[in-house]
Amino acid sequence: MKITAVCDVENSLYGENGAAYVFAPQKGADVECVKKLDDGLKSFSKVVENCLNKDISKVKGAGAAGGLGAALLMLNAKMQKGCEMLLSLVDFDSALSNCDLVFTGEGSFDSQSFMGKVVGSIYNKAKMEKVPVSVFAGKVGAFPKQDGLTAICITPDGESIDDAMKNARDNLYNAVLNYIEKNSAI
């Protein structure tokens, strides 16, 4: 049986750019919890290496989905970039050649959004065609400033994460409408 793992990130299983340190804080983990999670992923990696003679610790994508990428590697899965597959399936390049602006979104947009995720890939393709990109996200953190890139937080100030998740549809609608009204010259 052949398994292809479609993965949107290139993060290793553990370490500074691993699953726990990059993604767990987005999910609410504090510093102590992140350290424990990372130690657990490192321990898991050593067990896999000892039992299966496979070093999955630094493979790009092993840290996807909290380590699911690593589990699939244990099953001899071939890693494939999800963003490339998805953009190819929807013929994104053709669509891009006929547009003036790209709207895209992500739950939490920050510097890790450029580590193989769809949003980063969309931006890179659009940048080559000089098409501006607006990212709508539930949360906007620190990210490298890029020409032609705007990030809009859809969550109203003071709204709890639980309410933001319940109200995501309305929040997105209102944020897009507000953006279009403010930028009607586009």
Residue frames as qw, qx, qy, qz and C-alpha x, y, z in Angstrom:
[[0.000, 0.890, 0.457, 0.000, 0.00, 0.00, 0.00],
 [0.406, 0.272, -0.007, 0.873, 1.31, 3.45, -0.94],
 [0.223, -0.822, -0.444, 0.278, 0.59, 6.40, 1.31],
 [0.330, 0.458, 0.064, 0.823, 1.00, 10.02, 0.29],
 [0.305, -0.648, -0.469, 0.516, 0.94, 12.52, 3.14],
 [0.205, 0.711, 0.247, 0.626, -0.26, 15.91, 1.98],
 [0.528, -0.532, -0.339, 0.569, 1.28, 18.45, 4.31],
 [0.185, 0.915, 0.197, 0.299, 1.07, 22.23, 4.44],
 [0.295, -0.911, 0.286, -0.042, 4.06, 22.87, 6.70],
 [0.707, 0.468, -0.478, 0.230, 7.74, 21.99, 6.73],
 [0.380, -0.710, 0.433, -0.405, 8.25, 21.97, 10.48],
 [0.394, 0.240, -0.870, 0.173, 10.33, 19.25, 12.07],
 [0.606, -0.441, -0.660, -0.064, 8.87, 17.08, 14.82],
 [0.550, -0.750, -0.249, 0.271, 10.56, 18.85, 17.73],
 [0.540, -0.070, 0.040, 0.838, 12.95, 21.69, 18.51],
 [0.027, -0.404, -0.100, 0.909, 12.75, 25.45, 17.95],
 [0.389, 0.219, -0.389, -0.806, 10.90, 25.02, 14.62],
 [0.110, -0.100, -0.988, -0.045, 9.07, 21.87, 15.68],
 [0.306, -0.528, -0.695, -0.381, 5.39, 21.19, 16.25],
 [0.438, -0.645, -0.530, 0.332, 5.19, 22.24, 19.90],
 [0.323, -0.410, -0.061, 0.851, 7.16, 25.49, 19.75],
 [0.003, -0.042, -0.439, -0.898, 5.56, 26.75, 16.54],
 [0.366, -0.354, -0.619, -0.598, 1.95, 25.60, 16.81],
 [0.429, -0.441, -0.741, 0.269, 1.09, 24.92, 20.47],
 [0.111, -0.285, -0.296, 0.905, 1.16, 28.61, 21.54],
 [0.289, -0.087, -0.420, -0.856, -1.48, 29.32, 18.86],
 [0.569, -0.344, -0.697, -0.269, -3.68, 26.76, 20.58],
 [0.504, -0.758, -0.015, -0.414, -3.20, 28.33, 24.01],
 [0.880, -0.196, -0.274, 0.334, -0.23, 26.39, 25.42],
 [0.246, -0.950, 0.195, 0.006, 1.95, 28.32, 27.85],
 [0.247, 0.735, -0.628, 0.058, 5.76, 28.15, 27.95],
 [0.421, -0.344, 0.802, -0.247, 5.83, 25.25, 30.43],
 [0.811, 0.288, 0.435, -0.266, 3.31, 23.23, 28.41],
 [0.620, 0.724, -0.272, -0.129, 5.23, 23.86, 25.17],
 [0.004, 0.627, -0.771, 0.113, 8.41, 22.53, 26.78],
 [0.601, -0.089, 0.747, -0.269, 6.63, 19.38, 28.00],
 [0.799, 0.513, 0.197, -0.246, 5.06, 18.78, 24.59],
 [0.445, 0.759, -0.473, -0.052, 8.42, 19.25, 22.87],
 [0.241, -0.473, 0.829, -0.174, 10.13, 16.87, 25.29],
 [0.741, 0.145, 0.590, -0.284, 7.41, 14.30, 24.58],
 [0.733, 0.656, -0.052, -0.173, 7.87, 14.62, 20.82],
 [0.179, 0.713, -0.676, 0.050, 11.64, 14.25, 21.22],
 [0.479, -0.252, 0.803, -0.250, 11.12, 11.13, 23.35],
 [0.807, 0.390, 0.343, -0.281, 8.67, 9.72, 20.80],
 [0.546, 0.748, -0.357, -0.125, 11.24, 10.30, 18.05],
 [0.070, -0.562, 0.814, -0.124, 13.88, 8.35, 19.98],
 [0.675, 0.029, 0.681, -0.283, 11.48, 5.42, 20.50],
 [0.770, 0.592, 0.073, -0.225, 10.75, 5.35, 16.76],
 [0.340, 0.745, -0.574, -0.019, 14.45, 5.44, 15.94],
 [0.288, -0.404, 0.842, -0.211, 15.24, 2.65, 18.42],
 [0.670, 0.162, 0.664, -0.289, 12.33, 0.42, 17.42],
 [0.724, 0.615, 0.299, -0.085, 12.05, 1.04, 13.67],
 [0.609, -0.193, 0.335, 0.692, 15.54, 2.30, 12.88],
 [0.265, 0.699, 0.408, 0.524, 14.02, 5.46, 11.35],
 [0.274, -0.318, -0.237, 0.876, 15.13, 8.97, 12.19],
 [0.090, 0.721, 0.593, 0.347, 11.99, 11.06, 11.70],
 [0.360, -0.640, -0.328, 0.595, 13.13, 13.91, 13.93],
 [0.113, -0.538, 0.167, 0.818, 14.24, 16.43, 11.31],
 [0.264, 0.319, 0.761, 0.499, 12.20, 15.40, 8.27],
 [0.188, 0.024, -0.080, -0.979, 10.35, 18.37, 6.78],
 [0.598, -0.202, -0.403, -0.663, 6.67, 17.99, 7.61],
 [0.473, -0.121, -0.838, 0.242, 7.15, 15.58, 10.52],
 [0.057, -0.183, -0.543, 0.818, 5.79, 18.27, 12.87],
 [0.350, -0.182, -0.388, -0.833, 2.58, 18.79, 10.89],
 [0.698, -0.394, -0.347, -0.486, -0.69, 18.34, 12.79],
 [0.597, -0.645, 0.356, -0.316, 1.09, 17.96, 16.13],
 [0.298, -0.455, 0.836, 0.070, 3.29, 15.14, 14.83],
 [0.828, 0.327, 0.373, -0.262, 0.87, 13.32, 12.54],
 [0.541, 0.737, -0.385, -0.125, 3.41, 13.86, 9.77],
 [0.087, -0.537, 0.827, -0.143, 5.91, 11.81, 11.80],
 [0.669, 0.032, 0.674, -0.311, 3.37, 9.03, 12.33],
 [0.785, 0.571, 0.082, -0.227, 2.75, 8.83, 8.59],
 [0.294, 0.728, -0.619, -0.022, 6.51, 8.74, 7.93],
 [0.444, -0.317, 0.811, -0.210, 6.62, 5.67, 10.18],
 [0.753, 0.329, 0.537, -0.190, 4.28, 4.05, 7.64],
 [0.498, -0.055, 0.562, 0.658, 6.68, 4.94, 4.80],
 [0.322, 0.844, 0.405, -0.141, 4.47, 7.73, 3.52],
 [0.475, 0.285, 0.230, 0.800, 5.74, 9.98, 0.77],
 [0.089, -0.663, -0.324, 0.669, 5.52, 13.64, 1.85],
 [0.298, 0.487, 0.485, 0.662, 3.94, 15.99, -0.68],
 [0.032, -0.127, -0.210, 0.969, 3.40, 19.72, -0.27],
 [0.195, 0.587, 0.759, -0.204, -0.31, 20.24, 0.20],
 [0.150, 0.738, 0.064, -0.655, -0.27, 23.80, -1.05],
 [0.039, 0.371, -0.682, -0.629, 1.25, 22.79, -4.39],
 [0.085, 0.246, 0.952, 0.163, -1.31, 20.03, -4.83],
 [0.138, 0.689, 0.598, -0.385, -4.28, 22.24, -3.93],
 [0.117, 0.692, -0.141, -0.698, -3.19, 25.18, -6.05],
 [0.001, 0.196, -0.820, -0.538, -2.65, 22.84, -8.99],
 [0.129, 0.394, 0.910, -0.028, -6.07, 21.22, -8.54],
 [0.159, 0.803, 0.441, -0.367, -7.84, 24.59, -8.71],
 [0.564, 0.494, 0.280, 0.600, -5.59, 25.88, -11.53],
 [0.306, -0.811, -0.210, 0.452, -4.59, 28.82, -9.37],
 [0.386, -0.275, 0.344, 0.811, -2.00, 30.13, -11.82],
 [0.108, 0.430, 0.636, 0.632, -4.64, 30.64, -14.52],
 [0.243, -0.830, -0.502, -0.002, -7.02, 32.31, -12.07],
 [0.450, -0.627, -0.040, 0.635, -4.23, 34.56, -10.82],
 [0.350, 0.027, 0.438, 0.828, -3.42, 35.78, -14.31],
 [0.082, -0.551, -0.554, -0.619, -6.95, 37.25, -14.55],
 [0.426, -0.775, -0.460, 0.084, -7.29, 39.02, -11.21],
 [0.148, 0.768, -0.142, 0.607, -6.40, 42.32, -9.59],
 [0.312, -0.531, 0.534, -0.578, -6.51, 41.24, -5.94],
 [0.598, -0.062, -0.799, -0.006, -6.40, 37.95, -4.02],
 [0.571, -0.517, 0.283, -0.571, -8.37, 37.34, -0.82],
 [0.674, 0.046, -0.732, 0.091, -7.25, 34.40, 1.29],
 [0.546, -0.657, 0.155, -0.497, -7.46, 33.39, 4.92],
 [0.563, 0.130, -0.752, 0.317, -6.08, 31.46, 7.82],
 [0.599, -0.658, -0.455, 0.026, -7.08, 30.83, 11.42],
 [0.468, -0.804, 0.080, 0.357, -3.92, 32.41, 12.80],
 [0.650, 0.682, -0.012, 0.334, -1.66, 34.41, 10.50],
 [0.414, -0.847, 0.278, 0.186, 1.94, 35.04, 11.56],
 [0.068, 0.705, -0.651, -0.273, 5.51, 34.35, 10.48],
 [0.436, -0.112, 0.892, 0.047, 4.90, 30.57, 10.38],
 [0.651, 0.584, 0.346, -0.339, 2.31, 31.17, 7.64],
 [0.438, 0.773, -0.398, -0.227, 5.28, 31.46, 5.27],
 [0.281, -0.444, 0.851, -0.003, 6.68, 28.03, 6.24],
 [0.006, 0.013, -0.945, -0.326, 5.03, 26.04, 3.45],
 [0.291, 0.470, 0.705, -0.443, 1.41, 26.88, 4.21],
 [0.375, 0.610, 0.619, 0.323, -1.13, 27.67, 1.50],
 [0.019, -0.968, -0.186, 0.169, -1.39, 31.36, 2.45],
 [0.352, -0.682, 0.409, 0.494, 2.36, 31.86, 2.05],
 [0.471, 0.078, 0.728, 0.492, 2.40, 29.99, -1.25],
 [0.260, 0.808, 0.515, 0.119, -0.51, 32.06, -2.55],
 [0.126, -0.938, 0.054, 0.318, 1.32, 35.24, -1.59],
 [0.444, -0.436, 0.570, 0.536, 4.56, 34.11, -3.26],
 [0.423, 0.369, 0.712, 0.423, 2.77, 33.29, -6.51],
 [0.114, 0.914, 0.389, 0.005, 0.80, 36.54, -6.44],
 [0.309, -0.802, 0.198, 0.472, 3.93, 38.57, -5.72],
 [0.474, -0.109, 0.639, 0.596, 5.56, 37.20, -8.88],
 [0.218, 0.570, 0.651, 0.451, 2.55, 38.47, -10.85],
 [0.085, 0.093, -0.144, 0.981, 2.45, 41.77, -8.92],
 [0.476, -0.519, -0.509, -0.495, -1.06, 41.02, -7.61],
 [0.180, -0.431, 0.528, -0.709, -1.74, 42.26, -4.05],
 [0.536, -0.234, -0.811, -0.006, -2.95, 39.80, -1.41],
 [0.402, -0.473, 0.273, -0.735, -5.25, 40.43, 1.55],
 [0.427, -0.051, -0.887, 0.168, -5.24, 37.78, 4.27],
 [0.568, -0.501, 0.007, -0.653, -8.24, 37.55, 6.60],
 [0.514, 0.075, -0.802, 0.294, -7.46, 35.74, 9.85],
 [0.599, -0.670, -0.428, -0.094, -9.02, 35.07, 13.22],
 [0.558, -0.752, 0.081, 0.341, -5.77, 36.19, 14.80],
 [0.592, 0.722, -0.143, 0.328, -2.90, 38.21, 13.31],
 [0.715, -0.594, 0.065, 0.363, 0.48, 37.91, 14.97],
 [0.130, -0.772, 0.410, 0.468, 3.95, 39.10, 14.02],
 [0.820, 0.348, 0.391, 0.230, 4.95, 38.45, 10.44],
 [0.422, -0.237, 0.300, 0.822, 7.59, 39.85, 8.10],
 [0.348, 0.717, 0.139, -0.588, 6.26, 42.89, 6.24],
 [0.500, 0.116, 0.703, 0.492, 5.92, 42.13, 2.55],
 [0.179, 0.240, -0.276, -0.913, 5.12, 44.34, -0.44],
 [0.496, -0.034, -0.564, -0.659, 1.57, 43.83, -1.63],
 [0.468, -0.254, -0.840, 0.105, 0.46, 41.99, 1.52],
 [0.353, -0.419, 0.195, -0.814, -2.23, 43.14, 3.94],
 [0.339, -0.182, -0.904, 0.187, -3.34, 41.13, 6.98],
 [0.421, -0.398, -0.040, -0.814, -6.76, 41.81, 8.50],
 [0.009, -0.041, -0.904, 0.425, -7.86, 40.41, 11.85],
 [0.372, -0.382, -0.594, -0.602, -11.53, 39.44, 11.67],
 [0.492, -0.475, -0.678, 0.270, -11.97, 39.08, 15.44],
 [0.137, -0.862, -0.103, -0.476, -13.39, 42.20, 17.09],
 [0.176, 0.446, -0.582, 0.656, -11.32, 43.67, 19.92],
 [0.389, -0.272, 0.558, -0.681, -12.13, 42.08, 23.25],
 [0.878, 0.025, -0.173, -0.446, -13.98, 39.07, 21.81],
 [0.629, -0.419, 0.652, -0.066, -13.00, 35.80, 23.56],
 [0.056, 0.319, -0.859, -0.395, -11.56, 32.97, 21.49],
 [0.255, 0.298, 0.910, -0.132, -14.68, 30.87, 22.16],
 [0.358, 0.727, 0.341, -0.476, -16.94, 33.65, 20.89],
 [0.152, 0.637, -0.495, -0.572, -14.61, 34.34, 17.98],
 [0.090, -0.089, 0.957, 0.262, -14.87, 30.72, 16.88],
 [0.279, 0.521, 0.768, -0.246, -18.67, 30.73, 17.26],
 [0.273, 0.843, 0.199, -0.418, -18.92, 34.02, 15.36],
 [0.448, -0.293, 0.550, 0.641, -16.26, 33.32, 12.72],
 [0.344, 0.496, 0.677, 0.422, -18.69, 33.38, 9.78],
 [0.010, -0.944, -0.329, -0.019, -20.22, 36.73, 10.78],
 [0.408, -0.752, 0.201, 0.477, -16.82, 38.16, 11.73],
 [0.482, -0.040, 0.599, 0.639, -15.37, 37.21, 8.35],
 [0.232, 0.709, 0.585, 0.318, -18.37, 38.66, 6.51],
 [0.164, -0.961, -0.171, 0.145, -18.13, 41.94, 8.43],
 [0.481, -0.578, 0.348, 0.560, -14.35, 42.21, 8.01],
 [0.439, 0.196, 0.630, 0.610, -14.52, 41.64, 4.23],
 [0.103, 0.838, 0.494, 0.206, -17.41, 44.07, 3.85],
 [0.310, -0.896, -0.001, 0.317, -15.55, 46.70, 5.89],
 [0.523, -0.316, 0.481, 0.629, -12.38, 46.14, 3.86],
 [0.357, 0.457, 0.622, 0.526, -14.23, 46.54, 0.57],
 [0.044, -0.934, -0.353, -0.033, -15.99, 49.70, 1.78],
 [0.391, -0.800, 0.166, 0.424, -12.68, 51.26, 2.89],
 [0.337, -0.355, 0.631, 0.601, -10.92, 50.27, -0.33],
 [0.604, 0.590, 0.479, -0.239, -13.68, 50.86, -2.86],
 [0.289, 0.803, -0.343, -0.392, -11.18, 52.30, -5.33],
 [0.398, -0.307, 0.841, 0.202, -9.74, 48.79, -5.81]]
